[in-house]
Amino acid sequence: MAQTKRKKSGHPAGKRQHSAPNKLTKPTPAMWIAGARIRTLPLAIAPVALGVGASTLITGGFETIDWGLALLSLAVALFLQIGVNYSNDYSDGVRGTDEFRVGPPRLTGSGVANPKRVLAVAIVFFALGAAAGVTIVLLTHHWWLLIPGAIAIAAAYFYTGGKRPYGYYGLGEVFVFIFFGLVATVGTTYILSGSFNFESLYAGVAAGFIACAVLMVNNIRDIDQDKIARKRTLAVLVDHRAARIIYVVFLLLAYAILTLFSFLFPLAPLVFFTLLLSLPSMLIVLTGKTAKEFILALQLTSLMGLLFGLGLGAALTF
C-alpha cells in the first residue's frame, strides 16, 4: 500500500508520519458504505423536502409537484453530500488529521484504502451531482443555475481540500448553513415553481441551523484531537463550553422558526414532536463526556433534522 508523502499533504501541523496502516489490503463494501457517512444524509433530504413543500404554495398544491424535478433535486443534494464526505475522508486523511480521531475510523486515515481511490470516489459523486444538476437545467432552461451549482461543488471540495481549507478556519458552519440550508431549500422551490417565496427562505434558514447543529456536535466530539492536529473548527475556536451552548442555540433557533410557521399552517405544530429527539440530544451535548455520547447525539440530531424537514414540508403542502 502506497504511503502518502507529507510534503504533498499541506498538513498545517508539519511533517508527521502515519500510524501503522491497517492490515487489510482491500476495503470491504461495508467500509465504503460507512465512508459515505449515512447518518449525515438527512442534511441533504430535509431541505429538499422543505423546498418541495414551499413550492406547492406557489404552484397550487400537491398535485402540481413535478416529481421528476423533485427527485433530480434530491439526487443533486445526496450526491454532493456523499461526495463531500468522501472528499473530507481523503483530505483529512492525507493531512494526518484523522490520526487523532476518536470517532469511527476513516478509509484514508486508517490506511485501509488507497487515498487516490477515495478521492476518485469523491469525484465520481461530485460528477453524478453535476450531471443531475445539468439535467435540471436542460429541463427547466434556468441556465443561470449552472453558476451556483459549480460554486456548490467547489465549496464542497475546498471545505477540507486544497492548501487552505476553510473548514480548518472555523467556517464549516457557514458552508453547511448556506448550501445545506438556504441553497438546497430555496433552490428546490425555484426549480419546481420558477420562483421562490418567503416560506422557502425561512424554511431554509431552519434547515441551515439544524445542519450547523449536526456539524457542531460532530466537531465537539473531536475538539481535543483537532487542537492537536491544528484543525481550527468553530468548536475548537470557542472551546468546549461555548460550543455546547452554540449547539443548543442552533436547535432553538430552528424551533423559533417552526413557531412562526405554526401560526400560519395548521399542521406545523405537529412537527414539535421532534423535541422527543432534540431535547435528549441537547441534554447529552450539555453534559456528555465520552465520544460515544456525542456520536449518539449526532445520530439523534440527524434523525430529528430529517423528521423536521419531512414534517414541515408536509405541513406546507397540506
C-alpha positions in Angstrom: 0.0 0.0 0.0 1.4 3.3 -1.0 2.2 5.7 1.9 1.1 9.3 1.5 4.0 11.8 1.4 3.7 14.5 3.9 5.4 17.1 1.8 2.5 17.0 -0.6 -0.2 16.9 2.1 -0.1 20.5 3.2 -0.6 19.4 6.8 -0.7 22.6 8.9 1.0 20.8 11.9 4.1 19.9 10.0 5.6 16.6 8.7 4.2 13.8 10.7 4.1 10.1 9.8 1.0 8.0 9.5 0.3 5.5 12.2 0.7 1.9 11.1 -1.7 1.1 8.3 -4.5 -1.4 8.8 -3.6 -5.0 7.9 -6.5 -5.2 5.5 -5.3 -4.8 1.9 -8.7 -4.1 0.4 -11.7 -2.2 2.0 -14.9 -4.1 2.1 -18.2 -2.8 0.6 -19.4 -2.1 4.2 -16.3 0.1 4.7 -17.1 2.1 1.6 -20.7 2.5 2.7 -19.5 3.6 6.2 -17.3 6.1 4.4 -20.3 7.7 2.8 -21.4 8.6 6.4 -25.1 7.6 6.0 -26.0 9.4 9.2 -25.3 12.8 7.5 -27.7 12.2 4.6 -30.7 13.7 6.3 -28.9 17.0 5.9 -29.5 16.5 2.1 -33.0 15.2 2.3 -34.6 17.6 4.7 -34.1 20.9 2.8 -35.3 19.3 -0.4 -38.5 18.2 1.3 -38.9 21.7 2.7 -38.3 23.2 -0.8 -40.9 20.8 -2.3 -43.5 21.9 0.3 -42.8 25.6 -0.2 -43.1 25.2 -4.0 -46.7 23.9 -3.6 -47.7 27.3 -2.1 -46.7 28.8 -5.5 -47.9 26.2 -7.9 -51.2 25.4 -6.2 -50.9 22.1 -4.2 -49.6 18.6 -4.0 -50.9 17.5 -7.4 -48.8 20.2 -9.1 -45.4 18.8 -8.0 -43.1 17.7 -10.8 -41.7 14.6 -9.1 -39.1 14.1 -11.8 -37.6 17.5 -11.0 -38.0 16.9 -7.3 -36.1 13.6 -7.5 -33.4 15.2 -9.5 -33.1 18.0 -6.9 -32.8 15.2 -4.2 -30.2 13.5 -6.3 -28.1 16.6 -6.5 -28.2 17.1 -2.7 -27.5 13.5 -1.9 -24.6 13.1 -4.4 -23.0 16.3 -3.2 -23.4 15.2 0.4 -21.8 11.9 -0.2 -19.1 13.5 -2.4 -18.1 15.9 0.4 -18.0 13.1 2.9 -15.5 11.1 0.8 -13.6 14.3 -0.1 -13.3 15.0 3.7 -12.1 11.5 4.3 -9.4 11.9 1.7 -8.3 15.4 2.7 -8.3 14.8 6.4 -6.5 11.5 5.9 -3.6 12.8 3.8 -3.1 15.7 6.2 -2.8 13.3 9.1 -5.7 15.0 10.9 -7.5 11.6 11.4 -4.5 10.2 13.3 -6.1 11.8 16.4 -9.7 10.9 15.6 -11.8 9.3 18.3 -14.9 8.6 16.2 -15.5 5.9 13.6 -12.3 5.1 11.6 -12.0 6.7 8.1 -10.9 4.9 4.9 -7.9 7.1 4.3 -6.8 7.8 7.8 -7.0 4.2 8.9 -4.8 3.1 6.0 -7.5 0.7 4.7 -8.0 2.4 1.3 -5.6 4.0 -1.2 -6.1 7.8 -0.8 -6.2 8.3 -4.6 -9.1 5.8 -4.8 -11.0 7.6 -2.1 -10.5 10.9 -3.9 -11.7 9.2 -7.2 -14.9 8.0 -5.5 -15.5 11.6 -4.2 -15.0 12.9 -7.7 -17.4 10.4 -9.1 -20.2 11.5 -6.7 -19.4 15.2 -7.5 -19.8 14.3 -11.2 -23.1 12.5 -10.5 -24.4 15.6 -8.7 -23.2 17.8 -11.6 -24.9 15.5 -14.1 -28.2 15.7 -12.2 -27.9 19.4 -11.9 -27.2 19.8 -15.7 -30.3 17.6 -16.4 -32.4 20.0 -14.3 -31.0 23.0 -16.2 -31.8 21.3 -19.6 -35.3 20.5 -18.5 -36.1 23.9 -17.0 -33.9 26.2 -19.1 -32.8 28.0 -16.0 -29.2 28.3 -17.3 -28.0 30.6 -14.5 -28.4 27.6 -12.1 -25.1 26.3 -13.5 -23.3 29.0 -11.6 -24.5 28.2 -8.1 -24.1 24.5 -8.9 -20.5 24.9 -9.8 -19.9 27.1 -6.7 -21.5 24.4 -4.5 -19.2 21.7 -5.9 -16.1 23.8 -5.4 -17.2 24.7 -1.9 -17.8 21.1 -1.1 -14.2 20.1 -2.1 -12.4 23.1 -0.6 -14.2 22.5 2.8 -11.3 20.4 3.8 -9.4 20.1 0.5 -6.7 22.3 -1.1 -3.9 24.2 0.6 -6.1 26.4 2.8 -9.3 24.5 3.5 -11.9 26.9 5.0 -13.2 24.1 7.3 -9.9 24.4 9.2 -10.6 28.1 9.9 -13.9 27.9 11.7 -16.1 28.4 8.5 -17.6 25.0 8.2 -20.9 26.1 9.7 -21.1 28.9 7.2 -20.8 26.3 4.4 -23.5 24.0 5.7 -25.8 26.9 6.5 -25.7 28.3 3.0 -25.6 25.1 0.9 -27.5 22.6 3.1 -29.9 25.2 4.3 -30.7 28.2 2.1 -29.4 27.0 -1.3 -30.9 23.5 -1.1 -34.3 24.7 0.1 -34.8 27.8 -2.0 -33.1 26.2 -5.0 -35.6 23.3 -4.9 -38.5 25.7 -4.7 -37.2 27.7 -7.6 -36.6 24.5 -9.7 -40.2 23.3 -9.1 -42.0 26.6 -9.4 -39.8 29.0 -11.3 -39.9 31.3 -8.4 -39.4 31.4 -4.6 -41.3 32.6 -1.6 -40.5 33.7 2.0 -41.7 30.3 3.2 -38.8 28.6 1.4 -36.4 31.2 2.7 -37.4 30.8 6.4 -37.6 27.0 6.0 -34.1 27.1 4.5 -32.8 29.1 7.5 -34.3 26.5 9.8 -32.7 23.6 7.8 -29.4 25.5 7.9 -29.4 25.9 11.7 -30.1 22.2 12.1 -27.3 21.3 9.7 -25.0 23.6 11.7 -26.0 21.7 14.9 -25.1 18.4 13.3 -21.7 19.7 12.3 -21.2 21.3 15.7 -21.9 18.2 17.7 -19.6 16.2 15.4 -16.8 18.7 16.0 -17.4 18.9 19.8 -16.5 15.3 19.9 -13.2 16.0 18.3 -12.2 19.2 19.9 -9.2 17.9 21.8 -8.0 15.9 18.9 -8.5 18.7 16.4 -6.4 21.0 18.6 -3.5 18.6 18.3 -4.0 18.4 14.5 -4.4 22.2 14.3 -7.8 21.9 12.7 -9.5 25.1 13.8 -13.2 24.3 13.6 -15.6 26.7 15.2 -15.9 24.2 18.2 -12.1 24.4 18.6 -12.1 28.2 18.4 -14.8 28.7 21.1 -13.8 25.6 23.1 -16.0 23.1 25.0 -18.5 25.1 27.0 -19.3 27.7 24.4 -19.5 25.0 21.6 -22.1 23.1 23.6 -24.2 26.2 24.1 -24.0 27.2 20.5 -25.2 23.7 19.5 -28.3 24.2 21.7 -28.8 27.7 20.3 -28.8 26.4 16.7 -31.6 24.0 17.5 -33.6 26.5 19.5 -33.4 28.9 16.5 -34.8 26.2 14.2 -37.7 25.7 16.6 -38.2 29.5 16.8 -38.8 29.5 13.1 -41.1 26.5 13.4 -43.1 28.5 16.0 -43.7 31.2 13.3 -44.9 28.6 10.8 -47.2 27.2 13.5 -49.2 30.5 13.4 -49.7 30.1 9.6 -50.0 26.4 8.9 -52.4 24.2 11.0 -50.2 21.1 10.7 -46.9 22.8 11.5 -47.3 22.4 15.4 -47.2 18.6 14.9 -43.5 19.0 14.0 -42.8 19.9 17.6 -42.9 16.1 18.3 -39.3 16.1 17.1 -38.5 17.6 20.5 -38.6 14.0 21.7 -35.3 13.6 19.9 -33.8 17.0 20.2 -34.3 17.5 24.0 -32.4 14.3 24.9 -29.7 15.3 22.4 -29.3 18.7 23.9 -29.0 17.2 27.3 -26.4 14.8 26.1 -24.4 17.5 24.5 -24.5 19.8 27.5 -23.4 17.0 29.9 -21.6 14.5 27.7 -18.0 13.4 28.3 -17.3 10.5 26.0 -17.1 10.1 22.3 -20.0 7.5 22.3 -22.3 10.1 23.9 -21.6 12.7 21.2 -22.0 10.1 18.5 -25.4 9.3 19.9 -26.2 13.0 20.0 -25.1 13.3 16.3 -27.5 10.4 15.4 -30.4 11.9 17.3 -29.8 15.3 15.7 -29.6 13.9 12.2 -32.8 12.0 12.7 -34.5 15.0 14.2 -33.4 17.1 11.2 -34.9 14.5 8.8 -38.2 14.4 10.6 -38.3 18.1 11.0 -37.8 18.6 7.2 -40.3 16.0 6.2 -42.9 17.1 8.8 -42.7 20.8 8.0 -42.6 20.1 4.3 -45.8 18.1 4.6 -47.3 20.9 6.7 -46.6 23.4 3.9 -48.1 21.1 1.3 -51.3 20.1 3.1 
